[in-house]
Amino acid sequence: MSHQVHIYTDGAAKGNPGNGGYGVVMELVGTSYKKEFFEGFRLTTNNRMELLAVIVGLEKLKNSGMKVLVVSDSKYVVDAVEKKWVFGWEKIGFKGKKNPDLWMRFLKIYRKHQVDFKWIKGHNNHPQNERCDELAVMASQQSKLSIDAFYEQENSSIL
């Protein structure tokens, strides 16, 4: 499959849970077109930010049916899709699984495109992955952070 778009993603959380953020670099294959996105949250987890980065990248695509390569250093995200775990979780209504809100949101946008995943080792001098990491960490350190409402609500009894 010849990909039209490459989406590089990373997530970060200091404290895990703690302040977190995601970073996304999107590139239109065969052109110099590139976009970056990031957002920080006051209380979240690294896995939530890794997954949210992928979701946001896919949601930014303006047309349906795009051929997309998602490049991530998250085994959690890549394995869940590539090994088809998420589809089994969906069949049981995500019972007992973490981050059901994000996985449902992911599946909704994932099904609108032709998406392949590639896992890469993090902090290994991959330029786009390093940039995503910078964006995610920067986002997590902003003075004004968004609220990860689902996470905070689900964990209010232990926080």
C-alpha positions in Angstrom: 0.0 0.0 0.0 1.4 3.4 -1.0 0.6 5.8 1.9 -0.7 9.3 1.3 0.0 10.5 4.8 2.4 9.7 7.5 1.4 10.4 11.1 4.1 10.4 13.8 2.9 10.4 17.4 4.1 10.4 20.9 2.6 10.9 24.4 4.1 11.8 27.7 3.0 12.0 31.3 5.1 13.1 34.3 4.2 11.1 37.3 1.9 8.7 35.3 -0.7 9.7 36.3 0.3 13.4 36.3 0.6 16.2 33.8 0.6 14.8 30.3 0.6 15.7 26.7 0.7 14.5 23.2 2.6 15.5 20.1 1.7 14.8 16.4 3.6 15.4 13.2 1.7 14.8 10.0 3.4 14.7 6.6 1.8 14.5 3.2 3.9 12.0 1.3 5.8 13.3 -1.7 5.5 16.9 -0.6 7.1 19.3 1.9 3.7 19.8 3.6 3.9 19.2 7.3 1.6 20.0 10.3 2.2 19.7 14.0 -0.3 19.4 16.8 -0.1 19.1 20.6 -2.1 19.5 23.7 -1.4 19.2 27.5 -3.6 17.8 30.2 -3.4 18.3 34.0 -4.0 14.7 35.0 -3.7 11.7 32.7 -1.5 8.8 31.8 1.2 8.1 29.3 -0.9 5.4 27.5 -3.8 7.8 27.2 -1.6 10.4 25.6 0.0 7.9 23.3 -3.5 6.8 22.1 -4.9 10.3 22.0 -2.0 11.4 19.7 -3.0 8.7 17.2 -6.7 9.7 17.4 -6.0 13.4 16.9 -3.8 12.7 14.0 -6.5 10.6 12.3 -9.2 13.1 13.1 -7.2 15.9 11.5 -7.5 14.2 8.1 -10.0 16.2 6.0 -11.0 13.3 3.6 -12.2 9.8 4.3 -10.5 6.7 2.8 -7.0 8.1 3.2 -4.1 5.6 3.1 -2.2 6.3 6.3 0.9 5.1 8.0 0.9 5.8 11.8 4.4 5.6 13.3 4.4 5.3 17.1 6.8 4.2 19.8 3.9 2.9 21.9 3.7 -0.9 22.1 0.4 -0.4 23.9 -1.2 1.2 20.9 0.5 -0.6 18.0 0.1 -4.0 19.5 -3.5 -3.4 20.4 -4.3 -2.7 16.8 -1.8 -4.9 14.9 -2.5 -7.9 17.1 -6.3 -7.1 16.9 -6.7 -7.0 20.6 -8.8 -3.9 20.4 -11.4 -5.6 18.2 -11.8 -8.3 20.9 -12.1 -5.7 23.6 -14.8 -4.0 21.5 -16.8 -7.3 21.3 -16.9 -7.4 25.2 -17.8 -3.7 25.5 -14.3 -2.9 26.8 -15.3 -4.5 30.1 -12.3 -4.5 32.4 -10.1 -2.6 29.9 -8.4 0.7 30.4 -9.2 3.8 28.3 -12.5 2.6 26.8 -13.5 6.1 25.9 -10.4 6.6 23.8 -10.5 3.2 22.2 -14.1 3.8 21.1 -13.1 7.1 19.7 -10.2 5.5 18.0 -12.2 2.8 16.3 -14.7 5.4 15.0 -12.0 7.3 13.1 -9.8 4.3 12.3 -12.6 2.8 10.3 -12.8 5.8 8.1 -9.3 5.3 6.6 -6.9 2.6 5.5 -4.4 2.6 8.4 -1.2 0.8 8.9 0.9 1.0 12.0 4.7 0.9 12.4 6.3 0.6 15.8 9.7 2.3 16.3 11.9 2.4 19.3 11.5 5.7 21.2 14.4 8.0 22.0 16.4 6.5 19.1 17.2 9.6 17.0 14.2 9.2 14.7 13.7 12.9 13.7 9.9 12.9 13.7 9.6 10.8 16.8 12.0 13.1 18.6 10.0 16.1 17.5 6.7 14.4 18.7 8.4 13.8 22.1 9.4 17.4 22.3 5.9 18.6 21.5 4.3 16.1 24.1 6.7 17.1 26.9 6.3 20.9 26.1 2.5 20.4 26.0 2.6 18.7 29.4 4.5 21.6 30.9 2.2 24.4 29.8 0.7 26.6 32.5 -2.8 26.1 31.1 -3.6 22.5 30.8 -6.8 20.8 29.5 -8.9 18.5 31.7 -8.9 14.8 30.8 -12.5 14.6 32.1 -13.0 10.8 31.6 -9.8 9.9 33.3 -10.4 12.2 36.3 -14.0 11.1 36.7 -13.2 7.4 36.4 -10.4 7.7 39.0 -11.9 10.3 41.4 -12.1 7.8 44.2 -8.4 7.0 44.1 -7.1 10.5 43.4 
